[in-house]
Amino acid sequence: MAAAPAATFAIGTTGSLGQRGSSLPQSKSFGLKFNSLNHLKSFCGLKAMSSVRCESESSFFGNKTGAALRASFASKAQKENNHNSQPQASYKVAVLGAAGGIGQPLSLLIKMSPLVSNLHLYDIANVKGVAADISHCNTPSQVRDFTGASELPNCLKDVNVVVIPAGVPRKPGMTRDDLFNINAGIVRDLVSAVADYCPDAFVQIISNPVNSTVPIAAEVLKQKGVYDPKKLFGVTTLDVVRANTFVAQRKNLKLIDVDVPVVGGHAGITILPLLSKTRPSASFTDEEIDELTVRIQNAGTEVVEAKAGTGSATLSMAYAAARFVESSLRALDGDGDVYECSFVESNLTDLPFFASRVKLGRTGVEALIPSDLQGLTDYEQKALEALKPELKASIEKGIAFAQKQTVAA
Ligand SMILES: NC(=O)c1ccc[n+]([C@@H]2O[C@H](COP(=O)([O-])OP(=O)(O)OC[C@H]3O[C@@H](n4cnc5c(N)ncnc54)[C@H](O)[C@@H]3O)[C@@H](O)[C@H]2O)c1
């Protein structure tokens, strides 16, 4: 029987200014639609909040005006009307490291996106079983498996979004830097192939240490002459997902509404949740700020220790990465209201790469959002200054690694 998409359950939605009661349009709801009308109606899915002040954006192309943004919201409303909320599956996504702990659930969640036409699963380990299994889900995308380096070119051809969770995970006692020597080489080689076979794709790096693997990827793409800083992302969404969850629990807030920007990097103290920018606004005691900040920074270790030697966060990571992929696809599809935190090339601080909220568009990062970094509390300002030396060292380590190993042009 043919699989007919039907209506109602949205797996990926984005909050918009409209959700805050403004007259701006409500976000569109993407989704796989299931037949039960009320079933899971309130499921928030891969939701990213996107309420940012229009006047506070800077972009690679200079400042955006409020008028330009309002125009983009208006065109979004027009687009929604035209689309009748039925997205077209038309994007190709590749997952590199798809047989792994993150790769498998991530691939499943991407298979649920109505925007994906082709899902390519690649691993050096056998990924045929994962692909066969996922391919039986009655959602629009075609799933193909690719095993081993010789199949990588075909995997990457014409792909729009490449997600990279390939590598080794952290074991108890290991720091993210311990992973460096293994994962640095894996990311270098995979990104080198991306440069050759899909140089225009959005490249989303999950492999740790993200603070170093993203600069490595940038150097490799530069060496290949195809670096576009707007299209290279370190996936830090898990930090935001954790911050939202922990803050909602602590302050007894409705989880779906909570949005905490997380800036800096993606390891230990370089992860800086900006609790003062929590939406809806919430007040915290000094003890709560310290406790929540430390918990968000060490949440990965919480999972590593609970898994007792069998790996690091995989399921929550897959959820977070799927949300980032979905946001990217919506941006590619012309949604003018997509914001996520990500570790990207940045001029918001004196560091060359920095995680902040960014506006995503068809060409990648359309704007970095500086407003979260304005009016920080003393605690946040001190934490920001304190994280810079460590983040700088990790970035430089990545750059040095890539520069001493010139990739074949
Ligand atoms: N960004 C984040 O927030 C975040 C969170 C958790 C884990 N991670 C990182 O994600 C990575 C993957 O974690 P995991 O738990 O899925 O590990 P895993 O060992 O379960 O899976 C990794 C997969 O990568 C594959 N792989 C290894 N080398 C490869 C290569 N050269 N090409 C293609 N595939 C290759 C392996 O065969 C395996 O299937 C680790 O580096 C981990 O530290 C990142």
Ligand as a Chemical Component Dictionary entry (heavy atoms), coordinates in Angstrom:
data_LIG
# 
_chem_comp.id                   LIG 
_chem_comp.type                 NON-POLYMER 
_chem_comp.pdbx_formal_charge   0 
_chem_comp.three_letter_code    LIG 
# 
loop_
_chem_comp_atom.comp_id 
_chem_comp_atom.atom_id 
_chem_comp_atom.alt_atom_id 
_chem_comp_atom.type_symbol 
_chem_comp_atom.charge 
_chem_comp_atom.model_Cartn_x 
_chem_comp_atom.model_Cartn_y 
_chem_comp_atom.model_Cartn_z 
_chem_comp_atom.pdbx_ordinal 
LIG N1  N1  N 0  28.593 17.704 19.189 1  
LIG C1  C1  C 0  28.085 17.106 20.257 2  
LIG O1  O1  O 0  27.308 17.712 21.011 3  
LIG C2  C2  C 0  28.394 15.662 20.543 4  
LIG C3  C3  C 0  27.680 14.974 21.529 5  
LIG C4  C4  C 0  27.971 13.630 21.738 6  
LIG C5  C5  C 0  28.967 13.011 21.009 7  
LIG N2  N2  N 1  29.651 13.721 20.072 8  
LIG C6  C6  C 0  30.715 13.096 19.265 9  
LIG O2  O2  O 0  30.123 12.416 18.155 10 
LIG C7  C7  C 0  31.040 11.399 17.702 11 
LIG C8  C8  C 0  30.315 10.082 17.485 12 
LIG O3  O3  O 0  29.835 9.586  18.713 13 
LIG P1  P1  P 0  29.057 8.160  18.756 14 
LIG O4  O4  O 0  28.639 7.973  20.148 15 
LIG O5  O5  O -1 28.060 8.102  17.663 16 
LIG O6  O6  O 0  30.262 7.173  18.419 17 
LIG P2  P2  P 0  30.161 5.680  17.807 18 
LIG O7  O7  O 0  31.502 5.060  17.998 19 
LIG O8  O8  O 0  28.977 4.986  18.348 20 
LIG O9  O9  O 0  29.906 5.932  16.270 21 
LIG C9  C9  C 0  30.868 6.522  15.453 22 
LIG C10 C10 C 0  30.693 5.955  14.068 23 
LIG O10 O10 O 0  31.636 6.617  13.236 24 
LIG C11 C11 C 0  32.127 5.617  12.346 25 
LIG N3  N3  N 0  33.396 6.049  11.787 26 
LIG C12 C12 C 0  34.621 6.062  12.355 27 
LIG N4  N4  N 0  35.524 6.521  11.469 28 
LIG C13 C13 C 0  34.850 6.822  10.336 29 
LIG C14 C14 C 0  35.230 7.322  9.078  30 
LIG N5  N5  N 0  36.504 7.651  8.794  31 
LIG N6  N6  N 0  34.269 7.507  8.155  32 
LIG C15 C15 C 0  32.964 7.196  8.427  33 
LIG N7  N7  N 0  32.548 6.708  9.594  34 
LIG C16 C16 C 0  33.497 6.516  10.541 35 
LIG C17 C17 C 0  32.238 4.356  13.170 36 
LIG O11 O11 O 0  32.306 3.206  12.354 37 
LIG C18 C18 C 0  30.953 4.449  13.976 38 
LIG O12 O12 O 0  29.886 3.809  13.299 39 
LIG C19 C19 C 0  32.140 11.347 18.759 40 
LIG O13 O13 O 0  33.231 12.116 18.304 41 
LIG C20 C20 C 0  31.515 12.031 19.955 42 
LIG O14 O14 O 0  32.476 12.593 20.814 43 
LIG C21 C21 C 0  29.376 15.007 19.828 44 
# 
loop_
_chem_comp_bond.comp_id 
_chem_comp_bond.atom_id_1 
_chem_comp_bond.atom_id_2 
_chem_comp_bond.value_order 
_chem_comp_bond.pdbx_ordinal 
LIG N1  C1  SING 1  
LIG C1  O1  DOUB 2  
LIG C1  C2  SING 3  
LIG C2  C3  SING 4  
LIG C2  C21 DOUB 5  
LIG C3  C4  DOUB 6  
LIG C4  C5  SING 7  
LIG C5  N2  DOUB 8  
LIG N2  C6  SING 9  
LIG N2  C21 SING 10 
LIG C6  O2  SING 11 
LIG C6  C20 SING 12 
LIG O2  C7  SING 13 
LIG C7  C8  SING 14 
LIG C7  C19 SING 15 
LIG C8  O3  SING 16 
LIG O3  P1  SING 17 
LIG P1  O4  DOUB 18 
LIG P1  O5  SING 19 
LIG P1  O6  SING 20 
LIG O6  P2  SING 21 
LIG P2  O7  DOUB 22 
LIG P2  O8  SING 23 
LIG P2  O9  SING 24 
LIG O9  C9  SING 25 
LIG C9  C10 SING 26 
LIG C10 O10 SING 27 
LIG C10 C18 SING 28 
LIG O10 C11 SING 29 
LIG C11 N3  SING 30 
LIG C11 C17 SING 31 
LIG N3  C12 SING 32 
LIG N3  C16 SING 33 
LIG C12 N4  DOUB 34 
LIG N4  C13 SING 35 
LIG C13 C14 SING 36 
LIG C13 C16 DOUB 37 
LIG C14 N5  SING 38 
LIG C14 N6  DOUB 39 
LIG N6  C15 SING 40 
LIG C15 N7  DOUB 41 
LIG N7  C16 SING 42 
LIG C17 O11 SING 43 
LIG C17 C18 SING 44 
LIG C18 O12 SING 45 
LIG C19 O13 SING 46 
LIG C19 C20 SING 47 
LIG C20 O14 SING 48 
# 
